[in-house]
């Protein structure tokens, strides 16, 4: 039996389980034939997917760009999308997307397919999502597959057949049997009223008037005690303000100003659709880049967001900061929301995923989302939730490493986070006490004294930590060292090594940068975020990352940072050399070991991301990080540390 025949048999079985009506006259039809004896409508199956779009549409060029409003379909030509779908059906989705190499929109397409951070809002509403789910505008199936980790089944509806082919056969999730792809339009959904317990829809790119017309139609399919969730644009996105502020790269349409999306407008829309309760969240800075999520009624969350963004010098510097600065200047931050998440119910029940926190701000991360529970005096509690089931090993790893370290009597464990393992909808999660002090990188600048202070505090803590937990000195042969520095998935090969290397093994943090080191009164108070931790690994993973990350932050990138900190004759290089020599002396290894194992800084993270199927391994990030390793390999001979 062919792949399509297997797929068709599987989809028929699931499709038959649902009450099916004719999309034209709403009379019950036989799903085996998709034929209506009342009005004569006859659906078909294309690539094994039930298709209920009339033949007149089928005769148009297949899946033109206007067939779907999802951004990914606007980035690929019809033949490119068809080719991608065929490759996914016949093999791995990871291998299939390699043909986009060199494509001008490759990053955007890959993000549409893989970027689960766009659904980080699920952390807040996961307990309200269950049973049979209808995913409207499912596209490549990214959202549908995450929803399938919470629901019994997900009917993934889209008007673009090629993207549905990808959604139905992608192999980067283990719940494909729960996905029922359905090729149809939003106004031709073939189910009885009350069929679904959960409905999720993407209304971004639509005006409030459009949402007002579409929402009642979808709500008919919702059970009385069900939940309908939709994303939509706020008026800054609809009027093009987010693009002006650098928050969004999509085309603006100023004609939508008259239908601007405000909280009151969406409350009216939801009320008119017959819902009894609404929770409205802000997706900031945009729905496609929700770095932060918060209930718009949470004033404390809004204040904390402003502090985060206005003090940030990293990922928000060119995105959220212009918008927040402008809004904050005019006292409008609590009324300017670029994007919304609306959670609608037919009864007045809480949509919170946990009653453990009230005023809270969600911070989206690579593999998990962090929820900050905010009280009168600041952060009361920290909650860490995986973004999907496959990513729970990161948090499990953090729990295991910290639990093992806390079991010792070493004084330095008082600077490790205190917390406990908890259960979540996406597997093992973690909750922690807030830590004292402020991130060490708050004081990092292009001033040599600032740079020296960051390295001194970071190395002082690391030396004590590795002296407390490090193992005995060992000798690694050249072949063993080369094995330590290989990464097979990207064919990374270290340079030749002539002599054995003296080193030791130790617990490592794995992400030991200044932003994860908290200090107060020139003392380290805590080192946070141990999801890349390990019990037994190279000490240079942490020591090297501390220096490399600080140099990259100060000098604006890898090349300039590496050359200025390790190779040039300047004050920063002299500070770097002095710090590394002192570190190697105190932990008992030659400086040569530091130099040779410097690439392990990035190799460690690459290996864990690959092992736990992180999104970065499907996108350009894995290539970018591999190039960083190659750069360090190629320039080790230029490092001047004796």
C-alpha positions as CSV (number, residue, x, y, z in Angstrom):
1,X,0.0,0.0,0.0
2,X,1.4,3.4,-1.0
3,X,2.0,6.3,1.5
4,X,-1.1,8.1,0.1
5,X,-3.2,5.0,0.4
6,X,-2.1,4.5,4.0
7,X,-2.8,8.2,4.7
8,X,-6.2,8.0,3.0
9,X,-7.3,5.0,5.0
10,X,-6.2,6.7,8.2
11,X,-7.9,9.9,7.4
12,X,-11.2,8.1,6.4
13,X,-11.3,6.4,9.7
14,X,-11.0,9.6,11.6
15,X,-13.2,11.6,9.3
16,X,-16.0,9.1,9.7
17,X,-16.0,9.6,13.4
18,X,-17.3,13.1,13.1
19,X,-20.9,14.2,12.3
20,X,-20.6,15.3,8.7
21,X,-23.0,17.6,6.8
22,X,-23.0,18.9,3.3
23,X,-21.1,22.2,3.1
24,X,-23.6,23.6,0.6
25,X,-27.1,22.6,2.0
26,X,-26.1,21.2,5.5
27,X,-27.9,17.9,5.0
28,X,-26.1,14.9,6.5
29,X,-23.8,13.3,3.9
30,X,-21.9,10.0,3.7
31,X,-18.3,10.9,4.5
32,X,-17.0,7.8,2.6
33,X,-18.1,9.3,-0.6
34,X,-18.4,13.0,0.4
35,X,-21.6,13.1,-1.8
36,X,-24.8,14.9,-0.9
37,X,-27.9,13.2,-2.3
38,X,-30.0,16.2,-1.6
39,X,-28.2,18.9,-3.6
40,X,-25.8,16.9,-5.7
41,X,-22.6,18.3,-4.2
42,X,-19.7,15.9,-4.5
43,X,-16.5,16.3,-2.7
44,X,-13.3,14.4,-3.5
45,X,-10.0,13.4,-2.0
46,X,-6.8,14.9,-3.2
47,X,-3.6,13.4,-2.0
48,X,-5.7,11.4,0.5
49,X,-7.1,14.6,2.0
50,X,-10.9,15.2,2.0
51,X,-11.5,18.2,-0.2
52,X,-14.8,20.1,-0.1
53,X,-13.9,23.1,-2.3
54,X,-16.1,23.2,-5.5
55,X,-14.6,22.0,-8.7
56,X,-14.7,25.5,-10.2
57,X,-12.0,26.4,-7.7
58,X,-10.0,23.2,-8.4
59,X,-9.8,24.2,-12.0
60,X,-7.9,27.4,-11.1
61,X,-4.1,27.2,-11.0
62,X,-3.4,25.0,-7.9
63,X,-3.2,26.9,-4.6
64,X,-2.5,30.4,-5.9
65,X,-1.1,32.9,-3.4
66,X,-4.6,34.3,-2.6
67,X,-5.9,30.9,-1.5
68,X,-4.7,31.5,2.0
69,X,-4.0,34.5,4.2
70,X,-1.3,32.7,6.1
71,X,2.0,34.6,5.5
72,X,3.9,31.4,4.5
73,X,1.8,30.9,1.4
74,X,2.7,34.4,0.2
75,X,6.4,33.6,0.3
76,X,6.6,30.6,-2.0
77,X,5.4,30.3,-5.6
78,X,2.8,27.6,-6.3
79,X,5.3,25.3,-7.9
80,X,7.7,25.7,-4.9
81,X,5.0,24.9,-2.4
82,X,3.9,21.9,-4.4
83,X,7.5,20.6,-4.6
84,X,7.9,21.1,-0.9
85,X,4.7,19.2,-0.1
86,X,5.8,16.2,-2.3
87,X,9.2,16.1,-0.6
88,X,7.6,16.1,2.9
89,X,5.3,13.2,1.9
90,X,8.1,11.1,0.6
91,X,10.6,11.7,3.4
92,X,11.5,13.8,6.4
93,X,10.3,17.3,6.8
94,X,13.8,18.3,8.0
95,X,15.3,17.0,4.8
96,X,12.5,18.4,2.6
97,X,13.0,22.0,3.6
98,X,16.7,21.8,2.7
99,X,15.7,22.6,-0.9
100,X,14.9,26.1,0.2
101,X,18.6,26.8,0.7
102,X,19.3,30.2,-0.9
103,X,15.7,31.1,-1.2
104,X,15.1,34.8,-0.4
105,X,12.3,34.0,2.0
106,X,13.8,30.8,3.5
107,X,13.9,32.1,7.1
108,X,10.3,33.3,7.0
109,X,9.0,30.0,5.5
110,X,10.9,27.9,8.0
111,X,9.5,30.0,10.9
112,X,6.0,29.5,9.5
113,X,6.6,25.8,9.5
114,X,8.5,25.3,12.8
115,X,8.4,28.4,15.1
116,X,6.3,27.1,18.0
117,X,7.0,30.2,20.0
118,X,4.1,31.7,18.1
119,X,1.9,29.4,20.3
120,X,3.6,30.2,23.6
121,X,0.2,31.6,24.7
122,X,-0.9,28.0,25.1
123,X,0.8,28.1,28.5
124,X,-1.9,30.4,29.8
125,X,-4.9,28.6,28.4
126,X,-3.9,24.9,28.1
127,X,-6.4,23.7,30.7
128,X,-9.2,25.3,28.6
129,X,-8.2,23.3,25.5
130,X,-9.3,19.7,25.2
131,X,-11.5,17.2,23.4
132,X,-12.2,17.6,19.7
133,X,-10.5,20.7,18.3
134,X,-11.1,22.6,15.1
135,X,-8.0,24.5,13.8
136,X,-9.0,27.1,11.3
137,X,-6.3,28.3,8.9
138,X,-4.0,25.5,9.9
139,X,-1.5,26.1,7.2
140,X,1.6,23.9,7.5
141,X,0.2,22.3,10.7
142,X,2.5,23.8,13.3
143,X,-0.3,24.9,15.6
144,X,-2.4,21.8,14.9
145,X,0.3,19.4,16.0
146,X,0.9,21.3,19.2
147,X,-2.9,21.4,19.9
148,X,-2.9,17.6,19.3
149,X,-0.7,17.3,22.4
150,X,-3.6,18.7,24.4
151,X,-6.7,17.4,22.5
152,X,-8.1,14.0,21.5
153,X,-8.2,15.0,17.8
154,X,-7.6,18.1,15.7
155,X,-9.4,18.9,12.4
156,X,-6.9,21.0,10.5
157,X,-8.8,23.2,8.0
158,X,-7.1,25.2,5.3
159,X,-7.9,26.3,1.8
160,X,-4.4,25.6,0.6
161,X,-4.0,21.9,-0.2
162,X,-0.2,21.9,-0.5
163,X,0.2,23.2,3.0
164,X,-2.3,20.6,4.3
165,X,-0.2,17.9,2.6
166,X,2.7,19.0,4.7
167,X,0.6,19.3,7.9
168,X,-0.7,15.7,7.4
169,X,2.7,14.0,6.8
170,X,5.3,16.0,8.7
171,X,7.3,13.7,11.0
172,X,8.7,16.1,13.6
173,X,5.7,15.3,15.9
174,X,4.5,11.9,17.2
175,X,0.8,12.7,17.1
176,X,0.0,12.6,13.4
177,X,-2.8,10.1,14.0
178,X,-4.7,12.8,15.9
179,X,-4.6,15.2,12.9
180,X,-7.5,15.2,10.5
181,X,-6.6,17.5,7.5
182,X,-9.6,19.0,5.7
183,X,-9.3,21.0,2.5
184,X,-12.1,23.6,2.6
185,X,-12.8,27.2,3.2
186,X,-14.0,28.7,6.4
187,X,-17.6,29.1,5.1
188,X,-17.7,25.5,4.0
189,X,-17.0,23.5,7.2
190,X,-19.0,20.3,7.1
191,X,-20.0,19.7,10.7
192,X,-23.0,19.9,12.9
193,X,-23.5,22.6,15.6
194,X,-21.7,21.8,18.8
195,X,-19.2,19.3,17.2
196,X,-16.1,20.7,18.8
197,X,-14.9,21.3,22.3
198,X,-12.2,23.7,21.2
199,X,-11.9,26.0,18.2
200,X,-8.7,27.9,17.4
201,X,-8.6,30.5,14.6
202,X,-6.0,33.0,13.3
203,X,-7.7,36.3,12.4
204,X,-4.5,38.3,12.1
205,X,-4.5,40.3,8.9
206,X,-8.3,40.9,9.1
207,X,-10.2,43.9,10.2
208,X,-12.4,44.0,13.2
209,X,-15.4,44.1,10.8
210,X,-14.2,40.9,9.2
211,X,-13.8,39.2,12.6
212,X,-17.2,40.4,13.5
213,X,-18.6,38.6,10.5
214,X,-16.6,35.4,10.8
215,X,-16.8,34.7,14.6
216,X,-20.5,33.9,14.8
217,X,-20.2,31.4,12.0
218,X,-17.4,29.6,13.7
219,X,-19.0,29.7,17.1
220,X,-21.9,27.5,15.8
221,X,-19.5,24.5,15.7
222,X,-18.6,25.0,19.4
223,X,-20.1,22.9,22.2
224,X,-21.9,24.8,24.9
225,X,-19.1,24.3,27.4
226,X,-16.4,24.7,24.8
227,X,-13.6,27.3,24.3
228,X,-12.9,29.4,21.2
229,X,-9.5,31.0,20.9
230,X,-8.5,33.5,18.2
231,X,-5.5,35.8,17.5
232,X,-6.2,39.2,15.9
233,X,-4.4,42.5,15.2
234,X,-4.6,45.5,17.4
235,X,-4.9,48.9,15.9
236,X,-1.1,49.6,15.8
237,X,-0.7,46.5,13.5
238,X,-3.8,47.3,11.4
239,X,-2.7,50.9,10.8
240,X,0.9,50.1,10.1
241,X,2.3,51.6,13.3
242,X,4.1,48.4,14.2
243,X,5.9,48.4,10.9
244,X,6.9,52.0,11.4
245,X,8.3,51.1,14.8
246,X,10.1,48.2,13.4
247,X,8.0,45.5,15.0
248,X,6.5,43.9,11.9
249,X,7.7,43.3,8.4
250,X,4.3,42.8,6.8
251,X,2.7,45.2,4.4
252,X,0.5,47.8,6.1
253,X,-2.9,49.0,4.9
254,X,-3.9,52.3,6.3
255,X,-7.5,51.9,5.0
256,X,-8.0,49.6,8.0
257,X,-7.7,52.6,10.4
258,X,-11.5,52.9,10.5
259,X,-11.7,49.3,11.7
260,X,-8.9,49.6,14.3
261,X,-8.6,46.8,16.8
262,X,-9.0,48.0,20.4
263,X,-9.9,45.9,23.5
264,X,-13.4,47.5,23.5
265,X,-13.9,46.6,19.8
266,X,-13.0,43.0,20.4
267,X,-15.1,42.8,23.5
268,X,-18.0,44.0,21.5
269,X,-17.3,41.5,18.7
270,X,-17.2,38.6,21.2
271,X,-20.3,39.7,23.0
272,X,-22.3,40.1,19.8
273,X,-21.2,36.5,18.9
274,X,-23.0,35.3,22.0
275,X,-20.2,34.4,24.3
276,X,-20.6,34.9,28.1
277,X,-16.9,35.4,29.0
278,X,-13.8,36.8,27.4
279,X,-10.2,36.8,28.5
280,X,-8.1,39.2,26.4
281,X,-4.3,38.8,26.2
282,X,-1.7,40.9,24.5
283,X,0.8,39.2,22.2
284,X,3.8,41.6,22.3
285,X,5.3,42.8,20.1
286,X,3.2,41.0,17.5
287,X,1.3,37.7,17.1
288,X,4.1,36.3,14.9
289,X,6.7,37.3,17.4
290,X,5.1,37.0,20.8
291,X,8.1,37.6,23.0
292,X,5.8,38.4,25.9
293,X,2.2,37.5,26.7
294,X,0.0,39.0,29.4
295,X,-3.6,39.6,30.3
296,X,-4.4,43.2,29.4
297,X,-6.1,43.7,32.8
298,X,-2.8,42.9,34.6
299,X,-1.4,46.3,35.3
300,X,1.6,44.8,37.1
301,X,2.4,42.7,34.1
302,X,2.3,45.8,31.9
303,X,4.6,47.7,34.2
304,X,7.1,44.7,34.3
305,X,7.0,44.5,30.5
306,X,7.9,48.2,30.2
307,X,10.9,47.6,32.6
308,X,12.0,44.6,30.6
309,X,11.8,46.3,27.2
310,X,13.2,49.7,28.1
311,X,16.2,48.2,29.8
312,X,17.0,45.6,27.2
313,X,20.0,45.8,24.9
314,X,19.5,42.5,23.1
315,X,16.6,40.9,21.2
316,X,14.2,43.8,21.9
317,X,16.5,46.7,21.2
318,X,15.3,46.9,17.6
319,X,11.8,45.6,18.0
320,X,9.8,46.3,21.1
321,X,11.7,49.3,22.4
322,X,10.6,51.9,19.8
323,X,6.9,51.0,20.4
324,X,7.1,50.9,24.2
325,X,9.2,54.1,24.3
326,X,6.6,55.9,22.2
327,X,3.6,54.5,24.2
328,X,5.3,55.1,27.5
329,X,6.1,58.6,26.7
330,X,2.4,59.4,26.2
331,X,1.1,57.2,29.0
332,X,-0.6,54.9,26.5
333,X,1.1,51.6,27.0
334,X,-1.8,50.1,28.8
335,X,-4.1,50.9,25.8
336,X,-1.8,50.2,22.8
337,X,-1.7,46.5,21.9
338,X,-0.3,45.4,18.5
339,X,-1.8,41.9,18.7
340,X,-4.4,40.1,20.8
341,X,-5.3,36.6,21.9
342,X,-9.0,36.3,22.7
343,X,-10.2,33.3,24.8
344,X,-14.0,33.0,24.6
345,X,-16.3,30.7,26.5
346,X,-20.1,30.2,26.8
347,X,-20.0,30.2,30.5
348,X,-18.2,32.4,33.1
349,X,-15.3,30.1,33.9
350,X,-11.6,30.8,34.3
351,X,-9.5,30.3,31.3
352,X,-6.3,30.3,33.3
353,X,-4.1,27.3,33.0
354,X,-3.2,27.6,36.7
355,X,-4.8,29.3,39.7
356,X,-1.3,29.6,41.2
357,X,-0.7,33.0,39.7
358,X,-2.8,36.0,39.1
359,X,-0.8,39.0,37.8
360,X,1.7,37.4,35.5
361,X,3.9,38.0,32.5
362,X,4.9,35.2,30.1
363,X,8.3,35.5,28.6
364,X,8.7,33.2,25.5
365,X,11.9,31.2,25.2
366,X,13.6,28.8,22.8
367,X,12.2,25.6,24.3
368,X,10.0,26.8,27.1
369,X,8.0,29.7,28.4
370,X,8.7,31.4,31.7
371,X,5.8,32.9,33.6
372,X,6.6,35.6,36.2
373,X,4.1,35.8,39.0
374,X,4.2,39.5,40.0
375,X,3.3,40.8,43.4
376,X,3.4,44.1,45.2
377,X,7.1,44.0,45.7
378,X,8.1,42.5,42.3
379,X,8.3,38.9,41.2
380,X,6.9,36.4,43.7
381,X,7.4,33.2,41.8
382,X,8.8,31.9,38.6
383,X,7.2,29.1,36.5
384,X,8.9,27.3,33.6
385,X,6.8,25.4,31.1
386,X,7.9,23.4,28.0
387,X,6.6,24.7,24.7
388,X,5.7,21.2,23.6
389,X,6.0,17.6,24.9
390,X,9.3,17.0,23.0
391,X,10.9,19.8,24.9
392,X,10.1,18.7,28.4
393,X,13.6,17.0,28.6
394,X,15.2,20.4,28.9
395,X,13.3,21.2,32.1
396,X,13.7,17.6,33.3
397,X,17.4,18.1,32.8
398,X,17.4,21.3,34.8
399,X,15.4,19.6,37.6
400,X,17.9,16.7,37.7
401,X,21.1,18.8,37.6
402,X,19.9,21.2,40.3
403,X,18.5,18.4,42.5
404,X,21.9,16.6,42.3
405,X,23.9,19.7,43.2
406,X,21.6,20.7,46.1
407,X,22.1,17.3,47.6
408,X,25.7,18.3,48.5
409,X,26.8,20.3,51.5
410,X,29.0,22.7,49.4
411,X,28.4,26.3,50.4
412,X,28.1,27.5,46.8
413,X,24.8,25.6,46.3
414,X,23.2,28.6,48.1
415,X,23.7,30.5,44.9
416,X,21.7,27.9,42.9
417,X,18.0,28.4,42.3
418,X,15.6,26.8,44.8
419,X,12.6,25.2,43.2
420,X,10.7,22.0,42.5
421,X,9.4,19.9,39.6
422,X,5.8,20.2,38.7
423,X,3.5,18.7,36.1
424,X,2.1,20.6,33.1
425,X,0.1,19.9,30.0
426,X,3.4,19.6,28.1
427,X,5.2,17.4,30.5
428,X,7.6,18.1,33.4
429,X,7.8,21.8,34.3
430,X,9.5,23.7,37.1
431,X,8.7,26.4,39.6
432,X,11.3,28.5,41.4
433,X,11.7,31.2,44.0
434,X,12.7,34.5,42.6
435,X,16.4,35.4,43.0
436,X,18.1,38.4,44.5
437,X,20.2,40.9,42.7
438,X,20.3,41.9,39.1
439,X,21.7,40.3,35.9
440,X,25.5,40.9,35.6
441,X,25.1,42.0,32.0
442,X,23.2,45.1,33.2
443,X,26.6,46.6,33.8
444,X,28.3,45.3,30.7
445,X,29.4,48.0,28.3
446,X,32.2,48.9,26.0
447,X,34.2,50.2,28.9
448,X,37.2,48.0,29.9
449,X,36.5,48.3,33.6
450,X,33.0,47.0,33.1
451,X,34.3,44.2,31.0
452,X,36.9,43.3,33.6
453,X,34.3,43.3,36.4
454,X,31.9,41.0,34.5
455,X,34.7,38.5,33.8
456,X,36.1,38.7,37.4
457,X,32.7,38.0,39.1
458,X,31.8,35.3,36.6
459,X,35.2,33.5,36.9
460,X,35.3,33.8,40.7
461,X,32.0,32.0,41.0
462,X,32.9,29.5,38.3
463,X,36.3,28.6,39.9
464,X,34.6,28.0,43.3
465,X,31.9,25.9,41.6
466,X,34.3,23.7,39.6
467,X,36.6,23.3,42.6
468,X,33.7,22.1,44.6
469,X,32.2,19.7,42.1
470,X,34.9,19.0,39.5
471,X,36.4,15.5,39.1
472,X,40.0,14.4,39.0
473,X,42.4,15.4,36.3
474,X,42.4,13.1,33.3
475,X,44.4,12.8,30.1
476,X,42.5,12.7,26.8
477,X,44.2,11.3,23.8
478,X,44.2,13.4,20.5
479,X,41.6,11.0,19.1
480,X,39.4,11.4,22.2
481,X,39.7,15.2,22.0
482,X,38.6,15.2,18.4
483,X,35.7,13.0,19.3
484,X,34.7,15.5,22.0
485,X,34.7,18.3,19.4
486,X,32.7,16.6,16.6
487,X,29.1,17.2,15.7
488,X,28.0,14.6,13.2
489,X,24.7,16.1,12.0
490,X,26.5,19.0,10.4
491,X,29.8,17.2,9.7
492,X,31.8,19.5,12.0
493,X,35.3,18.2,12.1
494,X,38.0,19.7,14.5
495,X,41.5,20.4,13.4
496,X,44.3,17.8,13.9
497,X,45.6,17.5,17.4
498,X,49.1,16.2,18.0
499,X,49.5,15.7,21.7
500,X,47.3,14.5,24.6
501,X,45.3,17.1,26.6
502,X,45.0,17.4,30.3
503,X,41.5,18.3,31.6
504,X,38.8,17.2,34.0
505,X,35.0,16.7,34.0
506,X,32.6,18.8,36.0
507,X,28.9,19.7,36.3
508,X,28.3,22.6,33.8
509,X,25.6,25.2,33.5
510,X,25.7,25.1,29.7
511,X,24.4,28.7,29.2
512,X,26.9,30.5,31.4
513,X,26.6,34.1,30.2
514,X,26.4,37.3,32.2
515,X,22.6,37.6,31.8
516,X,22.2,34.4,33.8
517,X,24.5,35.5,36.6
518,X,22.7,37.7,39.2
519,X,24.8,39.9,41.5
520,X,24.3,42.3,44.4
521,X,27.0,44.3,46.2
522,X,29.7,42.8,44.0
523,X,28.8,39.2,45.0
524,X,27.1,36.5,42.9
525,X,23.7,35.8,44.4
526,X,22.4,33.3,41.9
527,X,23.1,31.6,38.6
528,X,19.8,30.8,36.9
529,X,18.4,28.8,33.9
530,X,20.1,25.4,34.0
531,X,18.2,23.8,31.1
532,X,21.5,23.2,29.2
533,X,23.1,21.9,32.3
534,X,25.0,18.6,32.6
535,X,26.5,16.6,35.5
536,X,29.7,15.5,33.7
537,X,31.1,17.7,30.9
538,X,34.1,19.9,29.9
539,X,34.8,22.8,32.2
540,X,35.5,25.0,29.2
541,X,31.8,24.9,28.2
542,X,31.1,27.5,30.9
543,X,34.4,29.2,31.1
544,X,34.7,29.8,27.4
545,X,31.1,30.9,27.0
546,X,31.4,33.5,29.7
547,X,34.3,35.2,27.8
548,X,33.0,34.7,24.3
549,X,29.5,36.0,25.1
550,X,30.8,39.1,26.9
551,X,33.1,39.9,24.1
552,X,30.4,39.5,21.5
553,X,28.1,41.8,23.5
554,X,30.8,44.4,23.9
555,X,32.0,44.4,20.3
556,X,28.8,43.6,18.5
557,X,29.4,40.2,17.0
558,X,31.5,37.1,16.8
559,X,34.3,38.2,14.5
560,X,35.0,41.6,16.2
561,X,34.5,40.1,19.7
562,X,36.7,37.1,19.1
563,X,39.5,39.1,17.5
564,X,39.4,41.9,20.1
565,X,39.2,39.6,23.1
566,X,41.6,36.8,22.0
567,X,43.8,37.9,19.2
568,X,44.5,41.7,19.2
569,X,46.9,43.7,21.3
570,X,44.6,45.9,23.4
571,X,43.3,46.4,26.9
572,X,40.4,44.0,26.5
573,X,42.7,41.2,25.2
574,X,45.0,41.7,28.1
575,X,42.1,41.4,30.6
576,X,40.9,38.3,28.8
577,X,44.3,36.7,28.9
578,X,44.8,37.5,32.6
579,X,41.4,36.1,33.5
580,X,41.9,32.9,31.5
581,X,45.4,32.3,32.9
582,X,44.1,32.8,36.5
583,X,41.1,30.5,35.8
584,X,43.3,27.7,34.4
585,X,45.8,28.0,37.2
586,X,43.1,27.8,39.9
587,X,41.2,24.8,38.4
588,X,44.5,23.0,37.5
589,X,44.5,22.7,33.7
590,X,46.9,24.1,31.1
591,X,45.9,27.1,29.1
592,X,46.2,24.9,26.0
593,X,43.2,22.9,27.2
594,X,41.1,26.1,27.3
595,X,42.1,27.0,23.7
596,X,41.5,23.5,22.3
597,X,38.1,23.1,24.0
598,X,36.9,26.6,23.3
599,X,34.5,25.3,20.5
600,X,32.8,23.1,23.0
601,X,31.0,26.2,24.2
602,X,28.7,26.0,21.1
603,X,29.0,22.3,20.4
604,X,27.4,21.4,23.8
605,X,24.3,23.5,23.0
606,X,24.1,22.1,19.4
607,X,24.2,18.6,20.7
608,X,21.5,19.1,23.2
609,X,19.2,21.0,20.8
610,X,19.6,18.2,18.3
611,X,19.0,15.4,20.9
612,X,15.8,17.1,22.1
613,X,14.5,18.2,18.7
614,X,14.7,22.0,19.4
615,X,13.2,24.3,16.7
616,X,16.6,25.8,16.1
617,X,17.8,22.5,14.5
618,X,15.2,22.8,11.8
619,X,16.0,26.4,10.8
620,X,19.0,28.5,9.8
621,X,20.1,28.7,13.4
622,X,21.8,25.3,13.3
623,X,23.8,26.4,10.3
624,X,24.6,29.8,11.9
625,X,25.8,28.1,15.1
626,X,27.8,25.5,13.1
627,X,29.5,28.4,11.3
628,X,30.4,29.8,14.7
629,X,32.1,26.6,15.6
630,X,33.9,26.5,12.3
631,X,35.1,30.1,12.8
632,X,36.5,29.2,16.2
633,X,38.2,26.1,14.8
634,X,39.8,28.2,12.0
635,X,41.0,30.9,14.3
636,X,42.4,29.0,17.3
637,X,45.9,29.4,16.1
638,X,45.4,33.2,16.4
639,X,44.5,33.1,20.1
640,X,47.3,34.6,22.1
641,X,47.1,33.2,25.6
642,X,50.2,31.7,27.1
